[in-house]
Amino acid sequence: MRILVVDDDKATLRLLGDKIKDWGYSVYPANNGTEAWERLESNPVDIVLIDLEMPDMDGFELCRQIRNANFRQYIYVIFIRGRDTQQEIIRGLEGGADDYLIKPVNFDELQARIEIGGRIISLEKELNRKADVINKNYFQTIHMFSNLLEVFNEELGGHCRRVAELSLRLAKRHPDLSEQDYQIAEAVGFLHDIGMVGLPSSILSKKRTEMNGEERELYLSHPALSEIILKEIEFLWPIAKLVRAHHEQVNGLGFPDGLSGKEIPLISKIVSAASVYDNLVHRGKIPLEDVHNNLQRMSGYQLEPAIVDLLLEINLENIQEEKEKVFLELDLDDLTQGMVLAKDVRMKSGAIVMPARMELKTYSIDKLKSYRQLACVSNKVYVCK
């Protein structure tokens, strides 16, 4: 265990350091608060033993800085006072200290306090380790489902990936969401259409107005199917509920439960708006300059007005980004003779099919489409503007 000892009295600093070394701990000495802070920034420690009465930066300020910093692990702070003053003890504990000692220091008591701190630090490390495992499993599971969507239907997988990215951008702008919510919004975006894998592939290419009665019923069931699939994994239960609600509308005319207004979870509203936007741009092929009018018609009817406002801000940024691009991303079906590839077209194995700067001819476009039928290449390519 690594212990930083901070005291402006050199004799006390040496005495404490030697004693703590005798107990088998690694010791880092510092003569003042400024030196201690520099050591903390360069060397991770487990416990800091601080004399409160120091010139320059005193122990109270050093403790506040430790608690306000974003260290990777928790640092246990013990402060030492020259006087048993209740007011200053309370001030130190309220400032973020975990324990305290009164001078002259009783070494048996100091050893016991350090051992207590060591047990707490060990528990903290074990909790962090378990949290890392949970997070790893969480992201691996989400990416596994995302890859499943890509394999099942590349267009659907691309839609979910873009919706996840846009949901994250919206969540970061929404004043009622915290950093903890950002990860959830992104995950719901990735998984919102996972229930589609249970539907006939013929439905995926149809608009809702083109579906017959049976197809429409199957399509309307996909949010509930998504929830059923995700509920098989316990740590995805909160996401499953949010995914179920991503087709609800603020006017109550959505599905599957006919929720309205505040009944719809905020993250579900965000993912719904992101999905609508992506469908307008990528499926409906509506120019970014015209998206504004479409979204305004849905505001307060299908989509939450405040979220539409955020979408419009992002759309303006997207318009600017498009103007600055030197290439376009197009479906193979949208390619025409004379276009020039801006990037290499590669097989999924990584092998180059056609190099960048190649001018497309009718036969080369047909060749790309034949590779697509064999599921060897993506449906998207980049061409120069």
C-alpha positions in Angstrom: 0.0 0.0 0.0 1.3 3.5 -0.9 1.0 6.3 1.6 1.8 10.0 1.1 2.8 11.8 4.3 2.5 15.6 4.3 4.0 17.7 7.0 6.1 20.9 7.0 8.0 19.8 10.1 10.9 17.8 8.7 11.6 15.9 12.0 7.9 14.8 12.2 7.9 13.9 8.5 11.0 11.7 8.9 9.6 10.1 12.1 6.3 9.3 10.6 7.8 8.1 7.4 10.3 5.7 9.1 7.6 4.2 11.3 5.2 3.6 8.4 8.0 2.0 6.4 8.6 -0.3 9.4 5.0 -1.5 9.0 5.8 -2.6 5.4 4.2 0.3 3.5 5.6 2.4 0.7 6.1 6.0 1.8 6.1 9.2 -0.2 7.1 12.3 1.8 6.0 15.9 1.1 7.1 19.1 2.9 4.0 21.1 2.0 0.6 21.0 0.3 2.0 22.2 -3.1 4.6 19.4 -3.2 2.1 16.9 -2.1 -0.3 17.8 -4.9 2.6 17.5 -7.4 3.3 14.0 -6.1 -0.4 13.0 -6.3 -0.5 14.1 -9.9 2.5 12.0 -10.8 2.3 9.0 -8.4 -1.0 7.2 -7.5 -1.3 6.6 -3.7 -3.9 4.8 -1.5 -3.7 6.9 1.7 -2.7 10.5 2.4 -1.7 11.5 5.9 -2.0 15.4 6.1 -0.9 17.9 8.7 -3.6 20.5 8.6 -1.4 23.4 9.8 1.0 24.2 6.9 2.0 27.4 5.1 1.2 27.9 1.4 -1.5 25.3 0.8 -2.9 24.0 4.2 -4.4 20.6 4.8 -8.0 21.8 4.3 -7.2 23.1 0.8 -5.2 20.0 -0.1 -8.1 17.8 1.0 -10.6 19.8 -1.0 -8.4 19.5 -4.1 -8.1 15.7 -3.7 -11.9 15.4 -3.5 -12.5 17.6 -6.5 -10.0 15.8 -8.6 -10.8 12.9 -10.9 -8.4 10.3 -9.7 -8.9 6.8 -11.0 -9.2 5.3 -7.5 -10.5 6.6 -4.2 -7.8 8.2 -1.9 -8.3 7.7 1.8 -7.4 10.9 3.7 -6.3 11.1 7.4 -5.6 14.5 8.8 -3.5 15.3 11.9 -4.4 18.2 14.2 -2.2 19.8 16.9 -5.3 20.5 19.0 -8.4 18.4 19.7 -10.7 21.2 18.5 -14.2 19.9 17.6 -14.9 22.7 15.2 -11.8 22.1 13.1 -12.3 18.3 13.2 -15.8 18.8 11.8 -14.5 21.2 9.2 -11.9 18.7 8.1 -14.4 15.8 7.9 -16.9 18.0 6.0 -14.0 18.9 3.6 -13.6 15.3 2.6 -11.3 13.7 5.2 -12.1 10.1 6.2 -10.4 10.1 9.6 -8.2 12.2 12.0 -5.6 11.9 14.7 -4.4 14.4 17.4 -0.8 15.3 18.0 1.3 13.9 19.6 0.5 10.9 17.4 0.1 7.5 19.1 1.8 5.1 16.7 -0.4 2.1 17.7 -3.5 4.3 16.9 -1.9 5.5 13.7 -1.2 1.9 12.6 -4.8 0.9 13.4 -6.2 3.9 11.4 -4.0 3.0 8.4 -5.2 -0.6 8.5 -8.8 0.6 8.5 -8.1 2.8 5.5 -6.4 -0.1 3.8 -9.5 -2.3 4.2 -11.7 0.4 2.8 -9.3 0.9 -0.2 -9.2 -2.8 -0.8 -13.1 -2.9 -0.8 -13.1 0.0 -3.2 -10.7 -1.6 -5.6 -12.7 -4.8 -5.6 -16.0 -2.9 -6.3 -14.2 -1.1 -9.1 -13.0 -4.4 -10.5 -16.5 -5.9 -10.4 -17.9 -2.7 -12.0 -15.3 -2.9 -14.8 -16.4 -6.6 -15.5 -20.0 -5.6 -15.5 -19.3 -2.7 -17.9 -17.3 -4.9 -20.1 -20.1 -7.5 -20.3 -22.6 -4.7 -20.8 -20.8 -3.3 -23.9 -19.9 -6.7 -25.2 -23.5 -7.7 -25.1 -24.7 -4.5 -26.8 -22.1 -4.9 -29.5 -23.0 -8.5 -30.0 -26.7 -7.5 -30.6 -25.5 -4.7 -32.9 -23.4 -7.1 -34.9 -26.4 -9.5 -35.1 -28.5 -6.7 -36.6 -25.7 -5.9 -39.2 -25.6 -9.6 -40.2 -29.4 -9.9 -40.3 -29.8 -6.8 -42.5 -27.0 -4.4 -43.2 -29.4 -1.5 -43.8 -31.2 -2.1 -40.5 -27.8 -2.4 -38.7 -26.6 0.8 -40.2 -29.8 2.6 -39.2 -29.4 1.4 -35.5 -25.8 2.4 -35.4 -26.6 5.9 -36.7 -29.6 6.2 -34.3 -27.3 5.3 -31.4 -24.8 8.0 -32.4 -27.5 10.7 -32.8 -29.2 9.6 -29.6 -26.0 10.2 -27.7 -25.6 13.6 -29.3 -29.1 14.5 -28.3 -28.7 13.2 -24.8 -25.6 15.3 -24.2 -27.5 18.4 -25.2 -30.6 17.7 -23.1 -30.6 19.6 -19.8 -32.6 16.9 -17.9 -30.1 14.1 -18.6 -26.9 13.3 -16.7 -23.7 11.6 -17.8 -25.0 8.3 -16.6 -28.0 8.7 -18.9 -25.8 9.2 -22.0 -24.6 5.6 -22.1 -28.2 4.4 -21.7 -29.5 6.6 -24.5 -26.7 5.2 -26.8 -27.5 1.6 -25.9 -31.2 2.1 -26.5 -30.4 3.6 -29.9 -28.3 0.6 -30.8 -31.0 -1.9 -29.7 -34.3 -0.2 -30.4 -35.0 -2.3 -33.5 -33.6 -5.7 -32.2 -37.2 -7.1 -32.4 -37.0 -6.8 -36.2 -34.9 -9.9 -36.3 -38.0 -11.9 -35.6 -39.9 -10.5 -38.6 -40.0 -11.7 -42.2 -37.2 -9.9 -44.1 -39.8 -8.8 -46.8 -41.3 -6.4 -44.2 -38.0 -4.5 -43.7 -38.0 -3.0 -47.2 -41.6 -1.8 -47.0 -43.1 1.4 -45.8 -45.9 1.0 -43.3 -48.4 2.3 -45.9 -47.3 -0.5 -48.2 -47.9 -3.3 -45.7 -51.0 -5.6 -45.7 -53.0 -6.2 -42.5 -50.9 -9.2 -41.3 -47.6 -7.5 -42.1 -48.7 -4.4 -40.3 -49.6 -6.3 -37.2 -46.2 -8.0 -37.3 -44.4 -4.7 -37.7 -46.4 -3.1 -34.8 -45.2 -6.0 -32.6 -41.5 -5.3 -32.9 -41.1 -3.0 -29.9 -42.7 -5.6 -27.7 -40.5 -8.3 -29.3 -37.4 -6.2 -28.6 -38.4 -6.0 -24.9 -38.8 -9.8 -24.7 -35.4 -10.4 -26.3 -33.6 -7.9 -24.1 -35.3 -9.1 -20.9 -33.5 -12.4 -21.2 -30.4 -10.6 -19.9 -31.0 -9.2 -16.4 -28.7 -6.2 -16.6 -30.6 -5.1 -19.8 -34.0 -4.9 -18.1 -33.9 -1.1 -17.7 -33.0 -0.7 -21.4 -35.7 -3.2 -22.5 -38.5 -1.0 -21.0 -37.1 2.1 -22.9 -36.8 0.2 -26.1 -40.4 -0.9 -25.9 -41.5 2.7 -25.8 -39.5 4.1 -28.8 -42.5 4.1 -31.1 -44.8 5.9 -28.7 -45.9 9.5 -29.7 -46.5 12.5 -27.5 -50.1 12.7 -28.9 -50.8 9.2 -27.7 -51.2 7.7 -31.2 -48.1 5.6 -31.1 -47.6 1.9 -30.2 -47.5 -0.6 -28.6 -49.1 0.9 -25.4 -50.6 4.3 -26.6 -48.6 6.3 -24.1 -48.6 10.1 -24.4 -46.8 13.2 -23.1 -44.9 12.6 -19.9 -45.9 8.9 -19.8 -43.2 8.3 -22.3 -39.7 8.0 -20.9 -37.5 10.9 -21.9 -34.8 8.6 -23.4 -37.4 6.8 -25.4 -38.5 10.1 -26.8 -34.9 10.9 -27.8 -34.4 7.6 -29.5 -37.7 8.0 -31.3 -36.7 11.4 -32.6 -33.2 10.1 -33.7 -34.9 7.3 -35.6 -37.3 9.6 -37.3 -34.5 11.9 -38.4 -32.4 9.0 -39.7 -35.3 7.6 -41.7 -36.0 11.0 -43.2 -32.3 11.5 -44.3 -31.2 7.9 -45.2 -34.4 6.1 -46.2 -36.5 9.0 -47.4 -33.4 10.7 -48.9 -34.7 14.1 -47.9 -32.0 16.8 -48.3 -30.8 18.2 -45.0 -32.0 21.6 -46.0 -35.6 20.3 -46.2 -35.5 18.2 -42.9 -36.4 21.4 -40.9 -39.9 21.5 -42.4 -40.6 17.8 -41.9 -39.5 17.9 -38.2 -41.6 21.0 -37.5 -44.7 19.2 -38.8 -44.0 16.4 -36.3 -43.2 18.7 -33.3 -45.9 18.5 -30.6 -47.7 15.8 -32.6 -45.4 12.9 -32.9 -42.2 14.2 -31.3 -41.4 16.2 -28.2 -41.0 19.9 -29.2 -37.9 20.5 -27.0 -36.2 17.4 -28.6 -37.1 18.7 -32.1 -35.4 22.0 -31.3 -32.2 20.1 -30.4 -32.5 18.0 -33.6 -32.8 21.2 -35.6 -29.6 22.5 -34.0 -27.8 19.2 -34.9 -29.2 19.3 -38.4 -27.7 22.8 -39.0 -24.4 21.4 -37.9 -24.8 18.5 -40.2 -25.5 20.9 -43.1 -22.3 22.8 -42.4 -20.3 19.5 -42.2 -21.7 18.4 -45.5 -20.7 21.7 -47.1 -17.1 21.1 -45.8 -16.9 17.5 -47.0 -15.0 16.7 -50.2 -16.9 13.4 -50.7 -20.4 11.9 -50.5 -21.5 8.6 -49.0 -23.9 6.9 -51.5 -25.8 3.6 -51.8 -24.6 1.5 -54.7 -28.0 2.0 -56.4 -27.4 5.7 -56.5 -24.1 5.5 -58.4 -23.9 6.8 -61.9 -21.3 6.6 -64.6 -18.6 9.3 -64.4 -18.5 9.4 -60.5 -15.0 9.1 -59.0 -14.3 7.0 -55.9 -13.1 9.0 -52.9 -12.0 6.0 -50.9 -11.0 2.4 -51.7 -13.9 0.0 -51.9 -12.9 -3.1 -49.9 -14.3 -6.5 -49.3 -15.3 -7.4 -45.8 -12.1 -9.4 -45.6 -10.2 -6.1 -46.3 -9.1 -6.9 -49.8 -9.4 -3.9 -52.2 -12.1 -4.3 -54.9 -11.7 -0.9 -56.5 -9.1 1.8 -55.6 -9.7 5.4 -54.7 -9.7 7.9 -57.6 -11.1 5.3 -60.0 -13.8 6.7 -62.4 -16.9 4.6 -62.4 -18.2 3.0 -65.5 -21.4 1.1 -66.0 -19.6 -2.3 -65.8 -17.8 -1.3 -62.6 -21.0 -0.3 -60.9 -22.6 -3.6 -62.0 -19.5 -5.4 -60.6 -20.0 -3.7 -57.2 -23.7 -4.7 -57.1 -22.8 -8.3 -57.9 -20.4 -8.3 -55.0 -23.1 -6.8 -52.8 -25.4 -9.8 -53.7 -22.7 -12.1 -52.5 -22.5 -10.1 -49.2 -18.8 -9.3 -50.0 -19.0 -5.5 -49.9 -21.0 -2.8 -48.1 -23.9 -1.1 -49.8 -22.2 2.2 -49.2 -19.3 3.8 -51.0 -17.7 7.2 -51.0 -17.5 9.3 -54.1 -15.9 12.7 -54.8 -18.2 15.7 -54.9 
